[in-house]
Amino acid sequence: MKFTKMHGLGNDFIVIAGEEALPADAGTLAAKLCSRFFGIGADGLVYILPSDKADFMMRIINSDGSEAEQCGNAIRCAAKYIYDNGLVDTGKKEIAIETIGAGAQRVQLHVKDGKAETVRVDMGEPVLEGLKVPTTVDRNPVVEHPVSADGRDFRFTAVSMGNPHCVIFVEDAVHFDLHTWGPKLEVHPLFPKKINVEFATVRSRDRIDMRVWERGAGPTLACGTGACATLVASVLNGYADRSAVVSLKGGDLHIEWSEADNHVYMTGPAEEVFQGTVNIS
C-alpha cells in the first residue's frame, strides 16, 4: 500500500488515497501502522475518499483504532495532498472536503511555487449545547462547569467542532501536567463519548497558549479543532477577542470566530514528510 506521511504543526498522519471506501479493517490497520516502534508512526491514519456531497471525503482513524469525527490538522494535510498531487485542477484554490462530524467544509489553499503552503479551513459553527457536544450537562452554553478527577477540581467550557472538547483554563498551560490529568478527564462520566481535553492560558486578548490531550491519541503536538474550541471558549469566558493566535507545542494557528456567520476559521500550515510503500498483508 502506498502512503504519504504528513503533519500539521507536528500532529502527524499517514495519508492514503485511491480507496473507494473505508476498509473494514481500518481500525486494526491504524493501530498497527501508527505504532511509533513497530509501524510507520503517526497520530492517525487519514483516508481521502470519494464523496457525493463534496470534492472529497476524509475519514480519520486514531492511533488506538477509534474513528475521529473531525480533525483540523488532518483536513489541512488532506487538502495539501489533494492539491499537490493533482487530484484537482491547479487553478482551483478552494475545495470542499466532507467529514463525518462536520459535514462538507470549505478549504482555501494558499499556493507557493505550485504547492499548497498554508490552508484556511471553514470549520463551521461551534456547537455549545451541552447535550449535543456531548456532555451530560443540560446547559447552553456550558461555561466554567465544575468537574472533579482523582481528588482535583477543575472548571471546563464545552465546545464541539464536529468532535467534542472541554477547555480548562490554567495558570501555565505550557508546563501543565498533561499526562496525569488528560487521560483521567478524557474518560470522565460527564463525557459520554469521551472528550478531547485542552488546557489553556490566555496571554493577551489575541494570544493563547494551549496544550492538548486528544481522545484516542493522547498527547499531540497540535490539534486544529482543539485550537478552534479554545478560542471559542476564551471568547465565551470574556478572556480573548474573536481573532487570536493559538500557540500549540508544534507551532501557531490563527483562529477567527466570525460574528458575520458564526463560523470558526482556522489558518495554518501542512507539510509532507515522505512517501513510501508498506506491506499490510
Secondary structure, DSSP 8 states (H G I E B T S, - for coil): -EEEEEEETTEEEEEEE--SS--TTHHHHHHHHT-TTTSS--SEEEEEE--SSSSEEEEEEETTS-EES--HHHHHHHHHHHHHTTSS-TT--EEEEEETTTEEEEEEEEEETTEEEEEEEE----B--GGGTT-S---SS--SEEEEETTEEEEEEEEESSSEEEEEE-S-STTS-HHHHHHHHHT-TT-TT--EEEEEEEEETTEEEEEEEETTTEEES--HHHHHHHHHHHHHTTSS-SEEEEEETTEEEEEEE-TTT--EEEEEE-EEEEEEE----
